[in-house]
Amino acid sequence: MRRIDLHTYQSVIILKPDLDEPQVDQAIEKITLLISKSGGAVVKTEKWGKKRLAYRVQKNRFGIYLNIYHTCESLKVSSLENEYKLYDQLIKHMTVRLNQSELDWAMGKAADEAAKVIKPDDGDDDVIGEDVL
């Protein structure tokens, strides 16, 4: 019996800049379908919007950025990336594996815990135990 290792990944995807909002939503659905076909599931999707690229990619100076957190079998990530390459609306992509602390940070748990630890300053700057000359 084969052991299936599901890991969490982050895929940053750049779409062609000339897509309008319904086409971007269609692209997200298509990418979600590709992830599902690879045995994974989408955890969170973020639209970062249209941004200027650092250098031209396929003659484009701009691109529409998507950030997708998803689970996938470790053996099927390369086939998922091959599917990304075949999708014509996609001009660039990068997929990295996340550990648990990175995933917690991405999901906002780390920010919530930090807010609990930091207490607001009451504005009273008393110094105790020092003599003032």
The first five atom37 places (N, CA, C, CB, O) and aatype in JSON, in Angstrom:
{
  "aatype": [12, 1, 1, 9, 3, 10, 8, 16, 18, 5, 15, 19, 9, 9, 10, 11, 14, 3, 10, 3, 6, 14, 5, 19, 3, 5, 0, 9, 6, 11, 9, 16, 10, 10, 9, 15, 11, 15, 7, 7, 0, 19, 19, 11, 16, 6, 11, 17, 7, 11, 11, 1, 10, 0, 18, 1, 19, 5, 11, 2, 1, 13, 7, 9, 18, 10, 2, 9, 18, 8, 16, 4, 6, 15, 10, 11, 19, 15, 15, 10, 6, 2, 6, 18, 11, 10, 18, 3, 5, 10, 9, 11, 8, 12, 16, 19, 1, 10, 2, 5, 15, 6, 10, 3, 17, 0, 12, 7, 11, 0, 0, 3, 6, 0, 0, 11, 19, 9, 11, 14, 3, 3, 7, 3, 3, 3, 19, 9, 7, 6, 3, 19, 10],
  "atom_mask": [
    [1, 1, 1, 1, 1],
    [1, 1, 1, 1, 1],
    [1, 1, 1, 1, 1],
    [1, 1, 1, 1, 1],
    [1, 1, 1, 1, 1],
    [1, 1, 1, 1, 1],
    [1, 1, 1, 1, 1],
    [1, 1, 1, 1, 1],
    [1, 1, 1, 1, 1],
    [1, 1, 1, 1, 1],
    [1, 1, 1, 1, 1],
    [1, 1, 1, 1, 1],
    [1, 1, 1, 1, 1],
    [1, 1, 1, 1, 1],
    [1, 1, 1, 1, 1],
    [1, 1, 1, 1, 1],
    [1, 1, 1, 1, 1],
    [1, 1, 1, 1, 1],
    [1, 1, 1, 1, 1],
    [1, 1, 1, 1, 1],
    [1, 1, 1, 1, 1],
    [1, 1, 1, 1, 1],
    [1, 1, 1, 1, 1],
    [1, 1, 1, 1, 1],
    [1, 1, 1, 1, 1],
    [1, 1, 1, 1, 1],
    [1, 1, 1, 1, 1],
    [1, 1, 1, 1, 1],
    [1, 1, 1, 1, 1],
    [1, 1, 1, 1, 1],
    [1, 1, 1, 1, 1],
    [1, 1, 1, 1, 1],
    [1, 1, 1, 1, 1],
    [1, 1, 1, 1, 1],
    [1, 1, 1, 1, 1],
    [1, 1, 1, 1, 1],
    [1, 1, 1, 1, 1],
    [1, 1, 1, 1, 1],
    [1, 1, 1, 0, 1],
    [1, 1, 1, 0, 1],
    [1, 1, 1, 1, 1],
    [1, 1, 1, 1, 1],
    [1, 1, 1, 1, 1],
    [1, 1, 1, 1, 1],
    [1, 1, 1, 1, 1],
    [1, 1, 1, 1, 1],
    [1, 1, 1, 1, 1],
    [1, 1, 1, 1, 1],
    [1, 1, 1, 0, 1],
    [1, 1, 1, 1, 1],
    [1, 1, 1, 1, 1],
    [1, 1, 1, 1, 1],
    [1, 1, 1, 1, 1],
    [1, 1, 1, 1, 1],
    [1, 1, 1, 1, 1],
    [1, 1, 1, 1, 1],
    [1, 1, 1, 1, 1],
    [1, 1, 1, 1, 1],
    [1, 1, 1, 1, 1],
    [1, 1, 1, 1, 1],
    [1, 1, 1, 1, 1],
    [1, 1, 1, 1, 1],
    [1, 1, 1, 0, 1],
    [1, 1, 1, 1, 1],
    [1, 1, 1, 1, 1],
    [1, 1, 1, 1, 1],
    [1, 1, 1, 1, 1],
    [1, 1, 1, 1, 1],
    [1, 1, 1, 1, 1],
    [1, 1, 1, 1, 1],
    [1, 1, 1, 1, 1],
    [1, 1, 1, 1, 1],
    [1, 1, 1, 1, 1],
    [1, 1, 1, 1, 1],
    [1, 1, 1, 1, 1],
    [1, 1, 1, 1, 1],
    [1, 1, 1, 1, 1],
    [1, 1, 1, 1, 1],
    [1, 1, 1, 1, 1],
    [1, 1, 1, 1, 1],
    [1, 1, 1, 1, 1],
    [1, 1, 1, 1, 1],
    [1, 1, 1, 1, 1],
    [1, 1, 1, 1, 1],
    [1, 1, 1, 1, 1],
    [1, 1, 1, 1, 1],
    [1, 1, 1, 1, 1],
    [1, 1, 1, 1, 1],
    [1, 1, 1, 1, 1],
    [1, 1, 1, 1, 1],
    [1, 1, 1, 1, 1],
    [1, 1, 1, 1, 1],
    [1, 1, 1, 1, 1],
    [1, 1, 1, 1, 1],
    [1, 1, 1, 1, 1],
    [1, 1, 1, 1, 1],
    [1, 1, 1, 1, 1],
    [1, 1, 1, 1, 1],
    [1, 1, 1, 1, 1],
    [1, 1, 1, 1, 1],
    [1, 1, 1, 1, 1],
    [1, 1, 1, 1, 1],
    [1, 1, 1, 1, 1],
    [1, 1, 1, 1, 1],
    [1, 1, 1, 1, 1],
    [1, 1, 1, 1, 1],
    [1, 1, 1, 1, 1],
    [1, 1, 1, 0, 1],
    [1, 1, 1, 1, 1],
    [1, 1, 1, 1, 1],
    [1, 1, 1, 1, 1],
    [1, 1, 1, 1, 1],
    [1, 1, 1, 1, 1],
    [1, 1, 1, 1, 1],
    [1, 1, 1, 1, 1],
    [1, 1, 1, 1, 1],
    [1, 1, 1, 1, 1],
    [1, 1, 1, 1, 1],
    [1, 1, 1, 1, 1],
    [1, 1, 1, 1, 1],
    [1, 1, 1, 1, 1],
    [1, 1, 1, 1, 1],
    [1, 1, 1, 0, 1],
    [1, 1, 1, 1, 1],
    [1, 1, 1, 1, 1],
    [1, 1, 1, 1, 1],
    [1, 1, 1, 1, 1],
    [1, 1, 1, 1, 1],
    [1, 1, 1, 0, 1],
    [1, 1, 1, 1, 1],
    [1, 1, 1, 1, 1],
    [1, 1, 1, 1, 1],
    [1, 1, 1, 1, 1]
  ],
  "atom_positions": [
    [[0.83, -1.18, 0.0], [0.0, 0.0, 0.0], [0.88, 1.24, 0.0], [-0.95, -0.01, 1.21], [1.81, 1.36, 0.8]],
    [[0.59, 2.17, -0.9], [1.38, 3.38, -1.06], [0.9, 4.46, -0.1], [1.3, 3.88, -2.51], [-0.3, 4.69, 0.05]],
    [[1.85, 5.11, 0.53], [1.53, 6.2, 1.45], [1.4, 7.5, 0.66], [2.63, 6.34, 2.56], [2.27, 7.85, -0.14]],
    [[0.3, 8.22, 0.88], [0.07, 9.48, 0.18], [0.47, 10.62, 1.1], [-1.42, 9.61, -0.27], [-0.07, 10.76, 2.2]],
    [[1.41, 11.44, 0.65], [1.86, 12.6, 1.41], [1.22, 13.85, 0.84], [3.41, 12.71, 1.39], [1.56, 14.29, -0.25]],
    [[0.29, 14.43, 1.6], [-0.3, 15.7, 1.21], [0.46, 16.81, 1.92], [-1.83, 15.75, 1.56], [0.59, 16.8, 3.15]],
    [[0.95, 17.75, 1.16], [1.66, 18.9, 1.71], [0.95, 20.16, 1.25], [3.15, 18.9, 1.27], [0.16, 20.15, 0.31]],
    [[1.25, 21.25, 1.93], [0.67, 22.53, 1.56], [1.68, 23.31, 0.74], [0.24, 23.33, 2.82], [2.86, 23.37, 1.06]],
    [[1.19, 23.91, -0.33], [2.02, 24.65, -1.26], [1.45, 26.05, -1.47], [2.15, 23.91, -2.59], [0.26, 26.29, -1.28]],
    [[2.33, 26.95, -1.88], [1.93, 28.29, -2.29], [2.32, 28.44, -3.75], [2.59, 29.4, -1.39], [3.48, 28.25, -4.11]],
    [[1.35, 28.78, -4.59], [1.62, 29.04, -5.99], [1.36, 30.51, -6.28], [0.75, 28.13, -6.91], [0.25, 31.01, -6.09]],
    [[2.4, 31.2, -6.74], [2.24, 32.57, -7.21], [2.16, 32.48, -8.72], [3.42, 33.51, -6.73], [3.06, 31.96, -9.38]],
    [[1.06, 32.99, -9.26], [0.77, 32.85, -10.68], [0.58, 34.23, -11.28], [-0.48, 31.96, -10.92], [-0.1, 35.08, -10.69]],
    [[1.18, 34.46, -12.45], [1.02, 35.73, -13.15], [0.25, 35.45, -14.44], [2.4, 36.41, -13.45], [0.66, 34.65, -15.28]],
    [[-0.89, 36.13, -14.56], [-1.73, 36.0, -15.75], [-1.46, 37.15, -16.71], [-3.23, 35.98, -15.36], [-0.85, 38.15, -16.34]],
    [[-1.9, 36.99, -17.95], [-1.75, 38.05, -18.95], [-2.46, 39.31, -18.48], [-2.31, 37.59, -20.32], [-3.53, 39.23, -17.87]],
    [[-1.88, 40.49, -18.75], [-2.44, 41.73, -18.22], [-3.72, 42.2, -18.89], [-1.43, 42.8, -18.33], [-4.42, 43.05, -18.33]],
    [[-4.05, 41.69, -20.05], [-5.23, 42.17, -20.77], [-6.52, 41.46, -20.39], [-5.0, 42.03, -22.25], [-7.55, 41.67, -21.04]],
    [[-6.5, 40.62, -19.36], [-7.7, 39.91, -18.94], [-8.58, 40.83, -18.1], [-7.33, 38.64, -18.14], [-8.09, 41.59, -17.27]],
    [[-9.91, 40.75, -18.32], [-10.82, 41.5, -17.47], [-11.26, 40.62, -16.29], [-12.06, 42.0, -18.28], [-10.88, 39.45, -16.21]],
    [[-12.05, 41.18, -15.39], [-12.41, 40.5, -14.14], [-13.08, 39.13, -14.36], [-13.34, 41.38, -13.33], [-12.69, 38.17, -13.69]],
    [[-14.07, 39.0, -15.27], [-14.65, 37.66, -15.47], [-13.64, 36.64, -16.01], [-15.82, 37.75, -16.43], [-13.72, 35.46, -15.68]],
    [[-12.71, 37.1, -16.84], [-11.69, 36.19, -17.36], [-10.71, 35.77, -16.26], [-10.93, 36.85, -18.52], [-10.23, 34.63, -16.26]],
    [[-10.42, 36.67, -15.34], [-9.55, 36.32, -14.2], [-10.25, 35.28, -13.33], [-9.19, 37.59, -13.36], [-9.63, 34.32, -12.88]],
    [[-11.56, 35.48, -13.09], [-12.32, 34.5, -12.31], [-12.36, 33.15, -13.01], [-13.75, 35.01, -12.06], [-12.29, 32.11, -12.36]],
    [[-12.48, 33.17, -14.34], [-12.44, 31.92, -15.12], [-11.08, 31.24, -14.97], [-12.74, 32.19, -16.61], [-11.0, 30.01, -14.84]],
    [[-10.02, 32.04, -14.99], [-8.67, 31.49, -14.84], [-8.5, 30.86, -13.47], [-7.61, 32.58, -15.07], [-7.87, 29.8, -13.34]],
    [[-9.05, 31.5, -12.43], [-8.97, 30.94, -11.08], [-9.71, 29.61, -11.02], [-9.55, 31.92, -10.04], [-9.23, 28.65, -10.42]],
    [[-10.89, 29.54, -11.66], [-11.64, 28.28, -11.7], [-10.85, 27.19, -12.42], [-12.99, 28.48, -12.39], [-10.83, 26.04, -11.99]],
    [[-10.2, 27.56, -13.53], [-9.41, 26.6, -14.3], [-8.23, 26.09, -13.47], [-8.9, 27.25, -15.62], [-7.94, 24.89, -13.47]],
    [[-7.54, 26.99, -12.77], [-6.4, 26.6, -11.94], [-6.87, 25.73, -10.78], [-5.66, 27.84, -11.41], [-6.2, 24.76, -10.42]],
    [[-8.02, 26.07, -10.19], [-8.59, 25.25, -9.12], [-8.9, 23.85, -9.63], [-9.87, 25.91, -8.56], [-8.68, 22.87, -8.93]],
    [[-9.41, 23.76, -10.85], [-9.7, 22.47, -11.46], [-8.42, 21.67, -11.68], [-10.45, 22.66, -12.79], [-8.38, 20.46, -11.45]],
    [[-7.37, 22.35, -12.14], [-6.08, 21.66, -12.34], [-5.54, 21.11, -11.02], [-5.06, 22.62, -12.97], [-5.01, 20.01, -10.97]],
    [[-5.68, 21.89, -9.95], [-5.22, 21.44, -8.63], [-6.05, 20.25, -8.16], [-5.3, 22.6, -7.59], [-5.51, 19.3, -7.61]],
    [[-7.36, 20.3, -8.38], [-8.24, 19.19, -7.99], [-7.91, 17.93, -8.76], [-9.71, 19.57, -8.21], [-7.92, 16.83, -8.2]],
    [[-7.61, 18.07, -10.06], [-7.25, 16.91, -10.87], [-5.94, 16.28, -10.41], [-7.14, 17.3, -12.34], [-5.71, 15.09, -10.62]],
    [[-5.09, 17.07, -9.77], [-3.82, 16.56, -9.26], [-3.97, 15.97, -7.86], [-2.79, 17.67, -9.24], [-2.97, 15.62, -7.23]],
    [[-5.19, 15.86, -7.38], [-5.43, 15.27, -6.07], [-5.3, 16.24, -4.92], [0.0, 0.0, 0.0], [-5.14, 15.83, -3.77]],
    [[-5.38, 17.54, -5.21], [-5.24, 18.54, -4.16], [-6.51, 19.33, -3.96], [0.0, 0.0, 0.0], [-7.54, 19.04, -4.57]],
    [[-6.43, 20.32, -3.09], [-7.57, 21.19, -2.81], [-7.04, 22.6, -2.52], [-8.41, 20.65, -1.61], [-5.99, 22.76, -1.9]],
    [[-7.78, 23.6, -2.96], [-7.4, 24.99, -2.72], [-7.78, 25.38, -1.3], [-8.08, 25.95, -3.76], [-8.92, 25.15, -0.88]],
    [[-6.84, 25.96, -0.57], [-7.08, 26.4, 0.8], [-7.47, 27.87, 0.82], [-5.83, 26.16, 1.67], [-8.42, 28.25, 1.51]],
    [[-6.75, 28.69, 0.06], [-7.0, 30.13, 0.06], [-6.52, 30.71, -1.26], [-6.3, 30.83, 1.26], [-5.48, 30.31, -1.78]],
    [[-7.28, 31.66, -1.81], [-6.91, 32.34, -3.05], [-6.91, 33.85, -2.8], [-7.87, 31.97, -4.21], [-7.86, 34.39, -2.25]],
    [[-5.84, 34.5, -3.22], [-5.74, 35.95, -3.1], [-5.48, 36.55, -4.47], [-4.62, 36.35, -2.1], [-4.62, 36.07, -5.21]],
    [[-6.23, 37.59, -4.82], [-5.97, 38.35, -6.04], [-5.14, 39.56, -5.65], [-7.32, 38.78, -6.77], [-5.6, 40.41, -4.88]],
    [[-3.94, 39.64, -6.18], [-3.08, 40.78, -5.87], [-3.25, 41.9, -6.88], [-1.62, 40.34, -5.83], [-2.78, 43.02, -6.65]],
    [[-3.92, 41.63, -7.98], [-4.19, 42.66, -8.97], [-3.09, 42.8, -10.01], [0.0, 0.0, 0.0], [-2.15, 42.01, -10.07]],
    [[-3.25, 43.83, -10.83], [-2.32, 44.08, -11.93], [-1.12, 44.86, -11.41], [-3.02, 44.85, -13.08], [-1.27, 45.92, -10.79]],
    [[0.07, 44.33, -11.67], [1.3, 44.96, -11.19], [2.34, 44.96, -12.3], [1.84, 44.22, -9.93], [2.3, 44.14, -13.22]],
    [[3.27, 45.9, -12.19], [4.37, 45.98, -13.15], [5.38, 44.87, -12.85], [5.05, 47.38, -13.09], [5.72, 44.62, -11.7]],
    [[5.84, 44.22, -13.91], [6.83, 43.16, -13.77], [8.24, 43.76, -13.69], [6.73, 42.16, -14.95], [8.47, 44.85, -14.21]],
    [[9.15, 43.08, -13.07], [10.52, 43.55, -12.96], [11.22, 43.52, -14.32], [11.3, 42.7, -11.94], [12.12, 44.33, -14.58]],
    [[10.82, 42.61, -15.17], [11.36, 42.49, -16.52], [10.26, 41.94, -17.41], [12.65, 41.58, -16.55], [9.28, 41.38, -16.93]],
    [[10.45, 42.08, -18.7], [9.43, 41.6, -19.65], [9.34, 40.08, -19.61], [9.75, 42.08, -21.09], [10.35, 39.37, -19.59]],
    [[8.1, 39.6, -19.61], [7.84, 38.17, -19.67], [6.87, 37.96, -20.82], [7.26, 37.6, -18.31], [5.75, 38.46, -20.79]],
    [[7.3, 37.24, -21.84], [6.49, 37.01, -23.04], [5.96, 38.33, -23.6], [5.32, 36.05, -22.73], [4.78, 38.44, -23.94]],
    [[6.84, 39.32, -23.69], [6.56, 40.66, -24.23], [5.57, 41.46, -23.4], [6.04, 40.53, -25.63], [4.98, 42.41, -23.91]],
    [[5.37, 41.1, -22.15], [4.45, 41.82, -21.26], [5.23, 42.57, -20.2], [3.45, 40.85, -20.61], [6.17, 42.02, -19.61]],
    [[4.86, 43.82, -19.96], [5.46, 44.61, -18.88], [4.64, 44.52, -17.6], [5.59, 46.07, -19.3], [5.15, 44.8, -16.51]],
    [[3.37, 44.13, -17.7], [2.48, 44.02, -16.56], [1.92, 42.6, -16.49], [1.34, 45.06, -16.64], [1.97, 41.86, -17.47]],
    [[1.39, 42.25, -15.34], [0.74, 40.96, -15.17], [-0.25, 41.02, -14.02], [0.0, 0.0, 0.0], [-0.12, 41.86, -13.13]],
    [[-1.22, 40.13, -14.03], [-2.2, 40.03, -12.96], [-1.73, 38.9, -12.03], [-3.65, 39.76, -13.51], [-1.62, 37.75, -12.44]],
    [[-1.46, 39.26, -10.79], [-0.9, 38.32, -9.83], [-2.0, 37.6, -9.05], [0.04, 39.05, -8.86], [-2.98, 38.21, -8.62]],
    [[-1.81, 36.3, -8.87], [-2.66, 35.48, -8.01], [-1.75, 34.75, -7.03], [-3.52, 34.46, -8.85], [-0.65, 34.33, -7.38]],
    [[-2.22, 34.61, -5.81], [-1.51, 33.86, -4.79], [-2.46, 32.77, -4.3], [-1.02, 34.79, -3.6], [-3.5, 33.07, -3.72]],
    [[-2.1, 31.52, -4.54], [-2.99, 30.41, -4.22], [-2.28, 29.46, -3.25], [-3.43, 29.65, -5.51], [-1.2, 28.95, -3.54]],
    [[-2.91, 29.24, -2.1], [-2.44, 28.24, -1.14], [-3.26, 26.98, -1.38], [-2.58, 28.74, 0.35], [-4.49, 27.03, -1.42]],
    [[-2.58, 25.85, -1.55], [-3.3, 24.61, -1.85], [-2.54, 23.41, -1.3], [-3.51, 24.46, -3.35], [-1.35, 23.48, -1.01]],
    [[-3.27, 22.31, -1.18], [-2.65, 21.04, -0.82], [-2.51, 20.21, -2.08], [-3.49, 20.28, 0.27], [-3.27, 20.36, -3.03]],
    [[-1.53, 19.34, -2.07], [-1.31, 18.48, -3.23], [-0.4, 17.33, -2.81], [-0.68, 19.28, -4.43], [0.38, 17.46, -1.86]],
    [[-0.51, 16.23, -3.51], [0.4, 15.12, -3.28], [1.78, 15.53, -3.75], [-0.08, 13.82, -4.0], [1.93, 16.15, -4.81]],
    [[2.79, 15.19, -2.98], [4.15, 15.64, -3.31], [4.63, 15.1, -4.66], [5.1, 15.21, -2.21], [5.43, 15.75, -5.33]],
    [[4.16, 13.93, -5.04], [4.59, 13.34, -6.31], [3.91, 13.99, -7.52], [4.31, 11.86, -6.31], [4.37, 13.81, -8.65]],
    [[2.84, 14.72, -7.3], [2.08, 15.28, -8.43], [2.32, 16.77, -8.65], [0.62, 15.04, -8.21], [1.67, 17.37, -9.51]],
    [[3.21, 17.38, -7.9], [3.47, 18.81, -8.06], [4.1, 19.09, -9.42], [4.4, 19.32, -6.93], [3.73, 20.08, -10.06]],
    [[5.01, 18.26, -9.87], [5.65, 18.5, -11.17], [4.64, 18.36, -12.31], [6.8, 17.51, -11.38], [4.71, 19.11, -13.28]],
    [[3.69, 17.43, -12.2], [2.67, 17.32, -13.24], [1.72, 18.52, -13.2], [1.87, 16.01, -13.09], [1.22, 18.95, -14.24]],
    [[1.47, 19.05, -12.0], [0.65, 20.26, -11.88], [1.35, 21.44, -12.54], [0.36, 20.57, -10.39], [0.71, 22.22, -13.25]],
    [[2.65, 21.58, -12.33], [3.4, 22.66, -12.96], [3.44, 22.5, -14.47], [4.81, 22.72, -12.4], [3.44, 23.49, -15.2]],
    [[3.48, 21.27, -14.96], [3.4, 21.05, -16.41], [2.05, 21.5, -16.96], [3.64, 19.57, -16.74], [1.98, 22.05, -18.06]],
    [[0.99, 21.27, -16.2], [-0.34, 21.74, -16.61], [-0.38, 23.27, -16.64], [-1.43, 21.2, -15.65], [-1.0, 23.86, -17.52]],
    [[0.28, 23.91, -15.67], [0.37, 25.37, -15.66], [1.01, 25.87, -16.96], [1.17, 25.86, -14.44], [0.56, 26.85, -17.55]],
    [[2.08, 25.2, -17.39], [2.79, 25.62, -18.6], [1.92, 25.53, -19.84], [4.04, 24.77, -18.79], [2.11, 26.3, -20.78]],
    [[0.97, 24.62, -19.85], [0.1, 24.45, -21.02], [-1.06, 25.44, -21.04], [-0.45, 23.05, -21.05], [-1.72, 25.59, -22.07]],
    [[-1.33, 26.12, -19.93], [-2.45, 27.06, -19.86], [-2.01, 28.38, -20.47], [-2.92, 27.26, -18.38], [-1.09, 29.02, -19.98]],
    [[-2.67, 28.8, -21.55], [-2.21, 29.94, -22.34], [-2.41, 31.3, -21.69], [-2.9, 29.93, -23.65], [-1.73, 32.25, -22.08]],
    [[-3.3, 31.44, -20.71], [-3.52, 32.73, -20.04], [-2.45, 33.01, -18.98], [-4.9, 32.76, -19.4], [-2.35, 34.13, -18.47]],
    [[-1.67, 32.02, -18.65], [-0.67, 32.11, -17.6], [0.69, 32.41, -18.22], [-0.61, 30.79, -16.77], [1.14, 31.71, -19.13]],
    [[1.36, 33.47, -17.73], [2.66, 33.81, -18.31], [3.84, 33.42, -17.42], [2.72, 35.28, -18.6], [4.96, 33.29, -17.91]],
    [[3.61, 33.23, -16.13], [4.69, 32.85, -15.22], [4.09, 32.23, -13.97], [5.58, 34.09, -14.85], [2.98, 32.58, -13.57]],
    [[4.8, 31.3, -13.35], [4.32, 30.68, -12.12], [5.5, 30.2, -11.27], [3.37, 29.51, -12.43], [6.6, 29.97, -11.78]],
    [[5.24, 30.06, -9.98], [6.22, 29.51, -9.06], [5.47, 28.82, -7.93], [7.18, 30.63, -8.51], [4.54, 29.39, -7.36]],
    [[5.85, 27.6, -7.61], [5.22, 26.84, -6.54], [6.27, 26.45, -5.52], [4.5, 25.58, -7.11], [7.31, 25.89, -5.87]],
    [[5.99, 26.74, -4.24], [6.9, 26.37, -3.16], [6.13, 25.64, -2.07], [7.61, 27.63, -2.57], [4.94, 25.88, -1.86]],
    [[6.81, 24.74, -1.4], [6.2, 23.99, -0.31], [6.3, 24.8, 0.98], [6.88, 22.6, -0.13], [7.34, 25.4, 1.26]],
    [[5.23, 24.82, 1.76], [5.19, 25.58, 3.0], [5.28, 24.64, 4.2], [3.9, 26.41, 3.08], [4.72, 23.54, 4.19]],
    [[6.0, 25.07, 5.24], [5.96, 24.32, 6.49], [4.81, 24.87, 7.32], [7.32, 24.42, 7.26], [4.14, 25.82, 6.9]],
    [[4.56, 24.32, 8.49], [3.38, 24.67, 9.28], [3.41, 26.12, 9.75], [3.26, 23.74, 10.48], [2.37, 26.78, 9.75]],
    [[4.57, 26.62, 10.16], [4.64, 28.01, 10.64], [4.38, 29.0, 9.51], [6.0, 28.29, 11.27], [3.73, 30.02, 9.72]],
    [[4.87, 28.7, 8.31], [4.6, 29.57, 7.17], [3.13, 29.54, 6.8], [5.45, 29.15, 5.96], [2.55, 30.57, 6.43]],
    [[2.52, 28.38, 6.9], [1.09, 28.26, 6.61], [0.26, 29.03, 7.63], [0.67, 26.79, 6.58], [-0.68, 29.72, 7.27]],
    [[0.61, 28.9, 8.91], [-0.1, 29.64, 9.96], [0.02, 31.14, 9.74], [0.44, 29.27, 11.34], [-0.96, 31.87, 9.88]],
    [[1.21, 31.59, 9.38], [1.4, 33.01, 9.12], [0.54, 33.46, 7.95], [2.88, 33.31, 8.85], [-0.08, 34.52, 8.0]],
    [[0.52, 32.67, 6.91], [-0.25, 33.02, 5.72], [-1.74, 33.07, 6.01], [0.03, 32.04, 4.6], [-2.46, 33.87, 5.42]],
    [[-2.2, 32.22, 6.88], [-3.63, 32.18, 7.19], [-4.03, 33.22, 8.24], [-4.01, 30.8, 7.67], [-5.21, 33.35, 8.55]],
    [[-3.07, 33.95, 8.78], [-3.39, 35.03, 9.69], [-3.38, 34.67, 11.16], [0.0, 0.0, 0.0], [-3.67, 35.52, 12.0]],
    [[-3.05, 33.44, 11.5], [-3.03, 33.04, 12.91], [-1.91, 33.74, 13.65], [-2.87, 31.53, 13.03], [-2.07, 34.12, 14.81]],
    [[-0.78, 33.91, 13.0], [0.35, 34.56, 13.66], [0.02, 36.01, 13.98], [1.61, 34.48, 12.78], [0.43, 36.52, 15.03]],
    [[-0.69, 36.68, 13.11], [-1.07, 38.07, 13.36], [-2.04, 38.18, 14.53], [-1.7, 38.69, 12.1], [-1.95, 39.11, 15.33]],
    [[-2.95, 37.23, 14.65], [-3.9, 37.23, 15.76], [-3.18, 37.02, 17.09], [-4.96, 36.15, 15.56], [-3.5, 37.68, 18.08]],
    [[-2.22, 36.1, 17.12], [-1.48, 35.84, 18.35], [-0.61, 37.03, 18.73], [-0.61, 34.59, 18.19], [-0.47, 37.34, 19.91]],
    [[-0.03, 37.7, 17.75], [0.8, 38.87, 18.03], [-0.05, 40.0, 18.6], [1.52, 39.34, 16.76], [0.42, 40.75, 19.46]],
    [[-1.27, 40.14, 18.14], [-2.16, 41.18, 18.65], [-2.52, 40.92, 20.11], [-3.43, 41.28, 17.8], [-2.73, 41.87, 20.87]],
    [[-2.6, 39.67, 20.52], [-2.92, 39.33, 21.91], [-1.75, 39.64, 22.84], [-3.3, 37.85, 22.03], [-1.95, 40.05, 23.99]],
    [[-0.52, 39.46, 22.36], [0.67, 39.64, 23.18], [0.97, 41.12, 23.4], [1.87, 38.95, 22.54], [1.34, 41.52, 24.51]],
    [[0.82, 41.94, 22.37], [1.15, 43.36, 22.46], [0.03, 44.09, 23.18], [1.38, 43.97, 21.06], [-1.13, 44.04, 22.77]],
    [[0.39, 44.77, 24.25], [-0.59, 45.55, 25.0], [-0.44, 47.02, 24.64], [-0.43, 45.33, 26.55], [0.69, 47.47, 24.44]],
    [[-1.52, 47.76, 24.54], [-1.4, 49.18, 24.2], [-0.76, 49.96, 25.35], [-2.78, 49.76, 23.87], [-0.96, 49.64, 26.52]],
    [[0.01, 51.0, 24.99], [0.67, 51.86, 25.97], [-0.36, 52.81, 26.57], [1.83, 52.66, 25.32], [-1.17, 53.4, 25.85]],
    [[-0.34, 52.94, 27.91], [-1.32, 53.8, 28.56], [-0.88, 55.26, 28.57], [-1.56, 53.33, 29.99], [-1.61, 56.11, 29.08]],
    [[0.28, 55.56, 28.02], [0.76, 56.93, 27.93], [1.45, 57.42, 29.18], [0.0, 0.0, 0.0], [1.91, 58.57, 29.21]],
    [[1.55, 56.62, 30.2], [2.18, 57.0, 31.46], [3.63, 56.55, 31.41], [1.43, 56.37, 32.68], [3.92, 55.35, 31.45]],
    [[4.55, 57.49, 31.34], [5.97, 57.18, 31.22], [6.68, 57.36, 32.56], [6.62, 58.06, 30.16], [7.68, 58.07, 32.63]],
    [[6.18, 56.73, 33.6], [6.78, 56.83, 34.93], [8.05, 56.0, 34.98], [5.79, 56.37, 36.01], [8.1, 54.88, 34.49]],
    [[9.06, 56.58, 35.59], [10.3, 55.87, 35.83], [10.37, 55.63, 37.32], [11.56, 56.66, 35.3], [10.31, 56.57, 38.11]],
    [[10.5, 54.38, 37.71], [10.51, 54.03, 39.12], [11.92, 53.62, 39.51], [9.49, 52.89, 39.43], [12.57, 52.84, 38.81]],
    [[12.39, 54.16, 40.66], [13.68, 53.71, 41.18], [14.85, 54.55, 40.74], [0.0, 0.0, 0.0], [15.98, 54.17, 41.05]],
    [[14.68, 55.66, 40.03], [15.78, 56.5, 39.62], [15.62, 57.88, 40.24], [15.87, 56.59, 38.08], [14.51, 58.42, 40.3]],
    [[16.72, 58.44, 40.69], [16.69, 59.8, 41.24], [16.9, 60.8, 40.12], [17.78, 59.97, 42.34], [17.74, 60.6, 39.24]],
    [[16.15, 61.86, 40.16], [16.29, 62.9, 39.16], [16.99, 64.08, 39.81], [14.91, 63.32, 38.57], [16.52, 64.56, 40.83]],
    [[18.09, 64.56, 39.27], [18.84, 65.68, 39.82], [18.39, 66.99, 39.29], [20.29, 65.52, 39.56], [18.93, 68.03, 39.67]]
  ]
}
